[in-house]
Every structure is written in C-alpha cells, then in structure tokens.
C-alpha cells in the first residue's frame, strides 16, 4: 500500500516537471464513495431503534395471524407451526440487535459497521450511504488530480486548508488559488488557508433565520473598519459594546441605544436591540468574499473541473465502488484509481510515446541518484 501511494505521488511530481500545472488554480471537492459494508450491517442508535420497532410490528402481525388460524382451523391442517417459527426467529433478531446497542453507544461517533469497521453512514444527495468521503484537489487546466485523501467524516467543513496545503506542496508553487463550494465555508479554515499563501474562493452560506422571517440579516449592516462600527439600514451607528469567547473564538458585539425609537425596528428585530456579532478575524472573510464577488465565474469553473474526475472514477469502479476494507486499505485502493486516472489523462494530453519517454527519463534520474548515494 505504501508503495502504491508513493508511486501515485511520484506521478503527480512527474506532471509538475512536465509543466502541466501552470495555472496554479485548483478546485477542491468531496464525494461519497460506497464501502464494501452493506447498509444493513451499519448501525446507529436511531437505526437500531427503528429496526427493532419494525420487527416488533412484524411479530404483532404474526401473532394476530396465529390467533386467526387457531380460530378458523382448529382441527384442519394448521399453519401455526410455521408462524411460531417465524415469531421465534424475529424475537432472536430483537435480542441480537439489543445486544449490539451497547457496542454502538460505546463507539466514539455512535456508529458500528460490521464488515468494514472504518466505514461510516453519510448523507449523499438526499439519501444515505455507508462509505467514505473522498477529498480531491483537481487542477483547472488539465483536470488532473493533484492531491487526494480518503476520510470517514461526512462533512467537508474542515478539509479546506489541509487539502489546499497538500495541493500547493504537490504542485511545488508558493502561491495557489483554490475554489470550493459552500460546504467548505469555515472561518478558521479560510484563515489558515490565507495565512499559508492560498487564495480561496468559497461562497458564504445564506442561512440567516432573520432573512427567512422577512427581517434584515447581517449582510444589510455595513462594517466601517476605520471606526470599528456597523451602519444599520436606518443609518444609525452600532458601536462596540463587549467581547466574548465562544468555542475558542473571540467575538465582538455591536449594538445601538436607539433601536426602541427606530422607524425600521419591526423589519429588523423582535427584541429590545439589534445586536451584530463580528469574529476578530472577520476581515479575512470579508476579503475573501469581495474576491469571489469580483470573479463570479469561479463557481462555474469549479463545477466544470472537479465533478468530471469523480464521475469518471465512480464509472470505472462500478456500483459497489470500494472493494477493500478499513481506511488504510481503502486509501491505497483510491490511490491506485487516481494513478490510473492521471495516467490516462496525461496520455490524452501528451500522447503515449511522450509519456513513456518522460517516465523513462525520470527512472534514469532516480537510478543515477541511487548509484551516486551508493557510491558515497
């Protein structure tokens, strides 16, 4: 496995030497791939409860049927024996499921997968699958996968900076531009990426409860950095009042003393005052949002770039996707698929003959280095 993953990384290095990453722009996305673990062999507290309830309802139906058979056919050929066997079998299944409950509750994430212990139940396009979340960074010029990682976390929220840094290292560039969908929007991740020399293009989710209720949301309040104040839709000034810490973040609170007499209060808040919260590093998020606003075509570029490799890989892998089990072996299997994908892409770009010549030159260079180090 280690050798396969290393060869995959070496091929990306070869693509870099062939100057196939000239744009220094990648799209990052995650996609759910099915594990070898069947959905019926993955358990969560909710699944266990639902399955036990379904079985208990089946037992009740069999018992009702058994009563009917005993009344209607007291002396004739009876079905009661088969029904009693079914009831006993279902009761044993209930016992088995209840015995699994302690194992599920003792797991860190309250999940238990019987075939592949590392596979996890995840949401995917409105439904659920048991599998892995594969992260990929794809260059926008040639659609080559420059970096990938297999995870069993269902959310993409915490993978922006790790994948961006990994892609930058693989491409051998000092500065990199990264585009991702709103599932990657996370203040800490954007900050870490920007500090590492990565310019990010990630749309901000619009999940304001105020907007849904027909009230002004935070985007209607304009921040004035020179004065460290917010200007509300009515033209009033919200000044800094206090700083609190929540989940390791310093949050500044702003509000005005004139809300009670404001003509727009009914459109702004149902409380005494409208308060606006600002993260201490929110200027980084504002900068990233302005950058995306200046380049609206970035999100179209993302769709045209990263969706294609995932679709191709899943088509090649078939309906079951991964054949291996456990995160380590699944990661190796994914590296093998990525290597095959990248090789076929480069064949289409440069031709088979040119690729063979480039690989031969790389091998000769490795042999020379090995001989030199052996001689020393």
VEXFIPA-201642 format. One record per residue (C-alpha): residue number from 1; x, y, z. Coordinates in nm, 3 decimals, padded with zeros to 5 digits. Layout:
<nodes>
+-----+---------+---------+---------+
|  nr |       x |       y |       z |
+-----+---------+---------+---------+
| NUM |       X |       Y |       Z |
...
+-----+---------+---------+---------+
</nodes>
This chain:
<nodes>
+-----+---------+---------+---------+
|  nr |       x |       y |       z |
+-----+---------+---------+---------+
|   1 |  00.000 |  00.000 |  00.000 |
|   2 |  00.275 |  00.245 |  00.090 |
|   3 |  00.446 |  00.178 | -00.244 |
|   4 |  00.126 |  00.238 | -00.443 |
|   5 |  00.059 |  00.566 | -00.264 |
|   6 |  00.418 |  00.675 | -00.323 |
|   7 |  00.400 |  00.594 | -00.696 |
|   8 |  00.078 |  00.796 | -00.716 |
|   9 |  00.256 |  01.095 | -00.558 |
|  10 |  00.560 |  01.047 | -00.785 |
|  11 |  00.339 |  01.060 | -01.093 |
|  12 |  00.198 |  01.393 | -00.975 |
|  13 |  00.559 |  01.507 | -00.939 |
|  14 |  00.622 |  01.397 | -01.298 |
|  15 |  00.322 |  01.604 | -01.413 |
|  16 |  00.476 |  01.901 | -01.234 |
|  17 |  00.806 |  01.851 | -01.415 |
|  18 |  00.612 |  01.837 | -01.743 |
|  19 |  00.468 |  02.182 | -01.658 |
|  20 |  00.108 |  02.061 | -01.653 |
|  21 |  00.015 |  02.274 | -01.350 |
|  22 |  00.097 |  02.616 | -01.495 |
|  23 | -00.219 |  02.795 | -01.380 |
|  24 | -00.175 |  02.728 | -01.004 |
|  25 | -00.554 |  02.708 | -00.964 |
|  26 | -00.731 |  02.401 | -00.823 |
|  27 | -01.088 |  02.306 | -00.739 |
|  28 | -01.143 |  02.115 | -00.415 |
|  29 | -01.443 |  01.894 | -00.352 |
|  30 | -01.550 |  01.584 | -00.166 |
|  31 | -01.762 |  01.294 | -00.289 |
|  32 | -01.915 |  00.997 | -00.107 |
|  33 | -01.797 |  00.655 | -00.226 |
|  34 | -01.967 |  00.332 | -00.118 |
|  35 | -01.777 |  00.097 |  00.111 |
|  36 | -01.785 | -00.282 |  00.098 |
|  37 | -02.008 | -00.258 |  00.406 |
|  38 | -02.378 | -00.316 |  00.332 |
|  39 | -02.619 | -00.057 |  00.472 |
|  40 | -02.795 | -00.330 |  00.674 |
|  41 | -02.467 | -00.402 |  00.853 |
|  42 | -02.416 | -00.046 |  00.971 |
|  43 | -02.579 |  00.051 |  01.299 |
|  44 | -02.654 |  00.378 |  01.477 |
|  45 | -02.883 |  00.427 |  01.780 |
|  46 | -03.159 |  00.560 |  01.552 |
|  47 | -03.122 |  00.268 |  01.307 |
|  48 | -03.131 |  00.013 |  01.589 |
|  49 | -03.442 |  00.167 |  01.739 |
|  50 | -03.616 |  00.185 |  01.400 |
|  51 | -03.526 | -00.176 |  01.313 |
|  52 | -03.642 | -00.312 |  01.649 |
|  53 | -03.973 | -00.127 |  01.612 |
|  54 | -04.022 | -00.273 |  01.262 |
|  55 | -03.955 | -00.627 |  01.387 |
|  56 | -04.189 | -00.583 |  01.683 |
|  57 | -04.464 | -00.473 |  01.446 |
|  58 | -04.399 | -00.785 |  01.236 |
|  59 | -04.425 | -01.001 |  01.548 |
|  60 | -04.762 | -00.842 |  01.629 |
|  61 | -04.886 | -00.920 |  01.277 |
|  62 | -04.774 | -01.284 |  01.308 |
|  63 | -04.944 | -01.313 |  01.647 |
|  64 | -05.268 | -01.177 |  01.502 |
|  65 | -05.241 | -01.424 |  01.214 |
|  66 | -05.173 | -01.706 |  01.460 |
|  67 | -05.491 | -01.621 |  01.657 |
|  68 | -05.694 | -01.619 |  01.336 |
|  69 | -05.553 | -01.958 |  01.225 |
|  70 | -05.630 | -02.115 |  01.563 |
|  71 | -05.993 | -01.992 |  01.547 |
|  72 | -06.064 | -02.071 |  01.182 |
|  73 | -05.883 | -02.405 |  01.152 |
|  74 | -05.889 | -02.567 |  01.495 |
|  75 | -05.896 | -02.925 |  01.356 |
|  76 | -05.767 | -02.881 |  00.998 |
|  77 | -05.410 | -02.857 |  00.864 |
|  78 | -05.257 | -02.579 |  01.069 |
|  79 | -05.012 | -02.304 |  00.977 |
|  80 | -04.942 | -02.233 |  01.342 |
|  81 | -04.611 | -02.424 |  01.345 |
|  82 | -04.458 | -02.212 |  01.068 |
|  83 | -04.593 | -01.892 |  01.223 |
|  84 | -04.448 | -01.980 |  01.563 |
|  85 | -04.110 | -02.047 |  01.399 |
|  86 | -04.121 | -01.705 |  01.234 |
|  87 | -04.210 | -01.538 |  01.564 |
|  88 | -03.924 | -01.714 |  01.744 |
|  89 | -03.680 | -01.612 |  01.470 |
|  90 | -03.786 | -01.247 |  01.493 |
|  91 | -03.755 | -01.249 |  01.872 |
|  92 | -03.399 | -01.378 |  01.838 |
|  93 | -03.323 | -01.094 |  01.596 |
|  94 | -03.455 | -00.842 |  01.850 |
|  95 | -03.223 | -00.991 |  02.115 |
|  96 | -02.928 | -00.968 |  01.875 |
|  97 | -02.999 | -00.604 |  01.791 |
|  98 | -03.039 | -00.509 |  02.157 |
|  99 | -02.708 | -00.680 |  02.233 |
| 100 | -02.542 | -00.460 |  01.968 |
| 101 | -02.679 | -00.146 |  02.133 |
| 102 | -02.403 | -00.130 |  02.397 |
| 103 | -02.133 | -00.158 |  02.127 |
| 104 | -02.293 |  00.122 |  01.925 |
| 105 | -02.326 |  00.353 |  02.226 |
| 106 | -01.965 |  00.290 |  02.332 |
| 107 | -01.828 |  00.390 |  01.987 |
| 108 | -01.688 |  00.747 |  01.972 |
| 109 | -01.929 |  00.853 |  01.697 |
| 110 | -02.209 |  00.612 |  01.797 |
| 111 | -02.172 |  00.402 |  01.481 |
| 112 | -02.086 |  00.039 |  01.424 |
| 113 | -02.005 | -00.117 |  01.085 |
| 114 | -01.978 | -00.497 |  01.086 |
| 115 | -01.793 | -00.562 |  00.756 |
| 116 | -01.569 | -00.255 |  00.735 |
| 117 | -01.516 | -00.108 |  01.084 |
| 118 | -01.396 |  00.226 |  00.941 |
| 119 | -01.690 |  00.282 |  00.703 |
| 120 | -01.949 |  00.535 |  00.817 |
| 121 | -02.309 |  00.621 |  00.732 |
| 122 | -02.316 |  00.954 |  00.544 |
| 123 | -02.568 |  01.175 |  00.368 |
| 124 | -02.526 |  01.185 | -00.009 |
| 125 | -02.759 |  01.378 | -00.242 |
| 126 | -03.062 |  01.346 | -00.016 |
| 127 | -03.010 |  00.980 |  00.073 |
| 128 | -02.774 |  00.782 |  00.293 |
| 129 | -02.482 |  00.556 |  00.203 |
| 130 | -02.227 |  00.366 |  00.408 |
| 131 | -01.886 |  00.461 |  00.278 |
| 132 | -01.608 |  00.715 |  00.271 |
| 133 | -01.577 |  01.083 |  00.189 |
| 134 | -01.302 |  01.121 | -00.073 |
| 135 | -01.141 |  01.465 | -00.092 |
| 136 | -00.972 |  01.573 | -00.414 |
| 137 | -00.790 |  01.880 | -00.544 |
| 138 | -00.811 |  01.898 | -00.924 |
| 139 | -00.619 |  02.142 | -01.143 |
| 140 | -00.843 |  02.356 | -01.361 |
| 141 | -00.620 |  02.342 | -01.671 |
| 142 | -00.597 |  01.968 | -01.741 |
| 143 | -00.831 |  01.820 | -01.477 |
| 144 | -00.551 |  01.620 | -01.316 |
| 145 | -00.594 |  01.512 | -00.953 |
| 146 | -00.302 |  01.679 | -00.777 |
| 147 | -00.393 |  01.569 | -00.423 |
| 148 | -00.647 |  01.336 | -00.265 |
| 149 | -00.737 |  01.196 |  00.073 |
| 150 | -00.986 |  00.934 |  00.189 |
| 151 | -01.174 |  01.021 |  00.509 |
| 152 | -01.466 |  00.875 |  00.701 |
| 153 | -01.601 |  01.213 |  00.807 |
| 154 | -01.923 |  01.303 |  00.632 |
| 155 | -01.871 |  01.681 |  00.630 |
| 156 | -01.630 |  01.876 |  00.406 |
| 157 | -01.620 |  02.164 |  00.654 |
| 158 | -01.273 |  02.101 |  00.798 |
| 159 | -01.080 |  01.995 |  00.487 |
| 160 | -01.025 |  02.323 |  00.302 |
| 161 | -00.684 |  02.419 |  00.443 |
| 162 | -00.542 |  02.061 |  00.466 |
| 163 | -00.628 |  01.990 |  00.102 |
| 164 | -00.513 |  02.336 | -00.012 |
| 165 | -00.176 |  02.297 |  00.161 |
| 166 | -00.136 |  01.944 |  00.025 |
| 167 | -00.215 |  02.061 | -00.330 |
| 168 |  00.029 |  02.351 | -00.304 |
| 169 |  00.308 |  02.117 | -00.189 |
| 170 |  00.237 |  01.867 | -00.468 |
| 171 |  00.231 |  02.141 | -00.733 |
| 172 |  00.550 |  02.299 | -00.599 |
| 173 |  00.416 |  02.656 | -00.604 |
| 174 |  00.449 |  02.936 | -00.348 |
| 175 |  00.101 |  03.079 | -00.409 |
| 176 | -00.209 |  02.887 | -00.503 |
| 177 | -00.572 |  02.975 | -00.576 |
| 178 | -00.842 |  02.736 | -00.456 |
| 179 | -01.213 |  02.727 | -00.535 |
| 180 | -01.462 |  02.515 | -00.338 |
| 181 | -01.836 |  02.503 | -00.277 |
| 182 | -02.017 |  02.647 |  00.025 |
| 183 | -01.984 |  02.318 |  00.215 |
| 184 | -01.621 |  02.420 |  00.284 |
| 185 | -01.708 |  02.758 |  00.431 |
| 186 | -01.542 |  02.775 |  00.773 |
| 187 | -01.380 |  03.085 |  00.921 |
| 188 | -01.085 |  02.904 |  01.078 |
| 189 | -01.018 |  02.705 |  00.761 |
| 190 | -01.028 |  03.014 |  00.539 |
| 191 | -00.795 |  03.196 |  00.780 |
| 192 | -00.548 |  02.904 |  00.786 |
| 193 | -00.551 |  02.885 |  00.405 |
| 194 | -00.496 |  03.258 |  00.356 |
| 195 | -00.210 |  03.259 |  00.609 |
| 196 | -00.049 |  02.972 |  00.417 |
| 197 | -00.045 |  03.177 |  00.095 |
| 198 | -00.358 |  03.022 | -00.056 |
| 199 | -00.626 |  03.249 | -00.202 |
| 200 | -00.966 |  03.089 | -00.151 |
| 201 | -01.293 |  03.132 | -00.340 |
| 202 | -01.571 |  02.988 | -00.124 |
| 203 | -01.929 |  03.122 | -00.128 |
| 204 | -02.078 |  03.208 |  00.209 |
| 205 | -02.386 |  03.004 |  00.306 |
| 206 | -02.702 |  03.213 |  00.340 |
| 207 | -02.871 |  03.050 |  00.638 |
| 208 | -02.997 |  03.355 |  00.825 |
| 209 | -03.312 |  03.293 |  01.028 |
| 210 | -03.388 |  03.665 |  01.015 |
| 211 | -03.394 |  03.665 |  00.635 |
| 212 | -03.635 |  03.370 |  00.638 |
| 213 | -03.865 |  03.569 |  00.870 |
| 214 | -03.852 |  03.875 |  00.644 |
| 215 | -03.614 |  04.069 |  00.870 |
| 216 | -03.281 |  04.233 |  00.789 |
| 217 | -02.984 |  03.996 |  00.821 |
| 218 | -02.619 |  04.072 |  00.891 |
| 219 | -02.541 |  04.145 |  00.525 |
| 220 | -02.766 |  04.452 |  00.547 |
| 221 | -02.534 |  04.606 |  00.809 |
| 222 | -02.220 |  04.772 |  00.667 |
| 223 | -01.899 |  04.746 |  00.867 |
| 224 | -01.674 |  05.055 |  00.874 |
| 225 | -01.324 |  04.936 |  00.971 |
| 226 | -01.177 |  05.283 |  01.026 |
| 227 | -01.425 |  05.348 |  01.305 |
| 228 | -01.487 |  04.987 |  01.412 |
| 229 | -01.865 |  05.035 |  01.389 |
| 230 | -02.158 |  04.898 |  01.189 |
| 231 | -02.405 |  05.115 |  00.994 |
| 232 | -02.760 |  04.980 |  01.003 |
| 233 | -03.022 |  05.009 |  00.723 |
| 234 | -03.175 |  05.308 |  00.904 |
| 235 | -02.840 |  05.492 |  00.900 |
| 236 | -02.776 |  05.455 |  01.274 |
| 237 | -02.439 |  05.350 |  01.417 |
| 238 | -02.386 |  05.026 |  01.610 |
| 239 | -02.079 |  05.063 |  01.832 |
| 240 | -01.863 |  04.800 |  02.000 |
| 241 | -02.002 |  04.701 |  02.340 |
| 242 | -01.830 |  04.381 |  02.452 |
| 243 | -01.611 |  04.086 |  02.353 |
| 244 | -01.694 |  03.728 |  02.445 |
| 245 | -01.528 |  03.393 |  02.378 |
| 246 | -01.724 |  03.107 |  02.227 |
| 247 | -01.568 |  02.778 |  02.114 |
| 248 | -01.221 |  02.932 |  02.126 |
| 249 | -01.317 |  03.234 |  01.912 |
| 250 | -01.320 |  03.597 |  02.026 |
| 251 | -01.648 |  03.756 |  01.916 |
| 252 | -01.719 |  04.131 |  01.927 |
| 253 | -02.076 |  04.251 |  01.991 |
| 254 | -02.214 |  04.573 |  01.846 |
| 255 | -02.545 |  04.749 |  01.907 |
| 256 | -02.713 |  05.089 |  01.923 |
| 257 | -02.910 |  05.253 |  02.203 |
| 258 | -03.165 |  05.398 |  01.958 |
| 259 | -03.339 |  05.078 |  01.848 |
| 260 | -03.652 |  05.142 |  02.056 |
| 261 | -03.737 |  05.458 |  01.862 |
| 262 | -03.618 |  05.339 |  01.519 |
| 263 | -03.876 |  05.354 |  01.239 |
| 264 | -03.741 |  05.026 |  01.091 |
| 265 | -03.737 |  04.824 |  01.415 |
| 266 | -04.025 |  04.599 |  01.304 |
| 267 | -03.819 |  04.497 |  00.998 |
| 268 | -03.501 |  04.448 |  01.198 |
| 269 | -03.557 |  04.270 |  01.530 |
| 270 | -03.823 |  04.143 |  01.767 |
| 271 | -03.604 |  04.210 |  02.071 |
| 272 | -03.511 |  04.529 |  02.251 |
| 273 | -03.199 |  04.586 |  02.042 |
| 274 | -03.049 |  04.451 |  01.723 |
| 275 | -02.707 |  04.308 |  01.803 |
| 276 | -02.444 |  04.224 |  01.542 |
| 277 | -02.161 |  03.979 |  01.613 |
| 278 | -01.821 |  04.002 |  01.445 |
| 279 | -01.538 |  03.747 |  01.467 |
| 280 | -01.199 |  03.902 |  01.546 |
| 281 | -01.060 |  03.776 |  01.211 |
| 282 | -01.369 |  03.852 |  01.005 |
| 283 | -01.172 |  04.095 |  00.788 |
| 284 | -01.014 |  03.786 |  00.627 |
| 285 | -01.360 |  03.652 |  00.543 |
| 286 | -01.469 |  03.991 |  00.407 |
| 287 | -01.161 |  03.999 |  00.184 |
| 288 | -01.233 |  03.650 |  00.050 |
| 289 | -01.599 |  03.741 | -00.013 |
| 290 | -01.501 |  04.052 | -00.211 |
| 291 | -01.254 |  03.847 | -00.415 |
| 292 | -01.525 |  03.598 | -00.510 |
| 293 | -01.765 |  03.882 | -00.598 |
| 294 | -01.508 |  04.017 | -00.845 |
| 295 | -01.476 |  03.676 | -01.016 |
| 296 | -01.829 |  03.528 | -01.035 |
| 297 | -01.719 |  03.273 | -01.297 |
| 298 | -01.513 |  03.085 | -01.039 |
| 299 | -01.804 |  02.868 | -00.925 |
| 300 | -01.876 |  02.763 | -01.284 |
| 301 | -01.506 |  02.674 | -01.318 |
| 302 | -01.537 |  02.460 | -01.005 |
| 303 | -01.830 |  02.261 | -01.147 |
| 304 | -01.656 |  02.209 | -01.481 |
| 305 | -01.337 |  02.093 | -01.312 |
| 306 | -01.391 |  01.869 | -01.012 |
| 307 | -01.721 |  01.697 | -01.100 |
| 308 | -01.568 |  01.522 | -01.402 |
| 309 | -01.294 |  01.321 | -01.223 |
| 310 | -01.536 |  01.196 | -00.955 |
| 311 | -01.788 |  01.087 | -01.216 |
| 312 | -01.519 |  00.910 | -01.418 |
| 313 | -01.377 |  00.727 | -01.117 |
| 314 | -01.719 |  00.607 | -00.999 |
| 315 | -01.799 |  00.486 | -01.350 |
| 316 | -01.478 |  00.283 | -01.357 |
| 317 | -01.527 |  00.145 | -01.006 |
| 318 | -01.880 |  00.019 | -01.073 |
| 319 | -02.183 |  00.013 | -00.848 |
| 320 | -02.003 | -00.111 | -00.536 |
| 321 | -01.712 |  00.139 | -00.551 |
| 322 | -01.453 |  00.023 | -00.294 |
| 323 | -01.360 | -00.345 | -00.274 |
| 324 | -01.113 | -00.320 |  00.017 |
| 325 | -01.198 | -00.265 |  00.384 |
| 326 | -01.052 | -00.037 |  00.656 |
| 327 | -00.937 |  00.318 |  00.595 |
| 328 | -00.573 |  00.224 |  00.528 |
| 329 | -00.652 | -00.026 |  00.251 |
| 330 | -00.930 |  00.185 |  00.102 |
| 331 | -00.682 |  00.476 |  00.081 |
| 332 | -00.444 |  00.253 | -00.113 |
| 333 | -00.724 |  00.143 | -00.347 |
| 334 | -00.813 |  00.507 | -00.409 |
| 335 | -00.450 |  00.594 | -00.485 |
| 336 | -00.445 |  00.318 | -00.746 |
| 337 | -00.757 |  00.461 | -00.912 |
| 338 | -00.616 |  00.815 | -00.900 |
| 339 | -00.288 |  00.694 | -01.054 |
| 340 | -00.477 |  00.522 | -01.338 |
| 341 | -00.694 |  00.829 | -01.392 |
| 342 | -00.396 |  01.068 | -01.405 |
| 343 | -00.202 |  00.839 | -01.639 |
| 344 | -00.492 |  00.820 | -01.885 |
| 345 | -00.537 |  01.198 | -01.869 |
| 346 | -00.167 |  01.259 | -01.946 |
| 347 | -00.184 |  01.006 | -02.231 |
| 348 | -00.468 |  01.210 | -02.380 |
| 349 | -00.277 |  01.536 | -02.329 |
| 350 |  00.077 |  01.439 | -02.439 |
| 351 |  00.033 |  01.106 | -02.612 |
| 352 |  00.155 |  00.762 | -02.504 |
| 353 |  00.501 |  00.796 | -02.659 |
| 354 |  00.577 |  01.126 | -02.485 |
| 355 |  00.460 |  00.988 | -02.150 |
| 356 |  00.680 |  00.679 | -02.183 |
| 357 |  00.979 |  00.897 | -02.266 |
| 358 |  00.911 |  01.118 | -01.961 |
| 359 |  00.878 |  00.814 | -01.731 |
| 360 |  01.198 |  00.664 | -01.873 |
| 361 |  01.386 |  00.990 | -01.812 |
| 362 |  01.255 |  01.003 | -01.455 |
| 363 |  01.362 |  00.642 | -01.389 |
| 364 |  01.711 |  00.709 | -01.526 |
| 365 |  01.741 |  01.012 | -01.296 |
| 366 |  01.635 |  00.800 | -00.996 |
| 367 |  01.887 |  00.529 | -01.087 |
| 368 |  02.166 |  00.788 | -01.117 |
| 369 |  02.080 |  00.929 | -00.774 |
| 370 |  02.073 |  00.582 | -00.625 |
| 371 |  02.413 |  00.491 | -00.773 |
| 372 |  02.564 |  00.818 | -00.655 |
| 373 |  02.438 |  00.768 | -00.299 |
| 374 |  02.550 |  00.403 | -00.303 |
| 375 |  02.898 |  00.506 | -00.417 |
| 376 |  02.925 |  00.758 | -00.131 |
+-----+---------+---------+---------+
</nodes>
